[in-house]
Amino acid sequence: MARKPIVGGNWKCNIPTMKVATDLLDAWKANPPDASKVDMVICPSAIHIMPAKEQIESLGMFVATQNVSATGFGAFTGELAADHLEDCGIGWTLIGHSERRKLYGETDEDTAKKVEKCQAKGIKVIFCIGESLEEREAGKTDEVNKRQLSAVLSAIKDWDSI
């Protein structure tokens, strides 16, 4: 059986206020996605996740975090553990986004730990891979993508959640 397509929208840090988020979601009410044909996943900024969650889900879409911690609970300022997502009913997350890798030094090993944490909690992962512009221009696209995927293969136990 073919997998249902997934369409994701990452708000990044571009939605400045809850009013803007609500207005955007209100605009989708006129033409919501057909949940029988596609899974639509919206990744609000962390501060907007819980206030927007009910409205997003009422449109037949799923909520995802833009990042998840490689740790569990503990003294990790600013982190969102997979346990937090599970507790709040957030069933999806992004892992490995190029901005996390480039701007915050996220490594392939970090992404593997994050995938493992999410798999253990039943959180679905949108796993991001891809080369930088410099790597593309150097002809290293395949090498980078293979390296990034290879790092997480042993952590994946449930391919339906990736």
Disulfide bonds with the S-S distance in Angstrom:
none
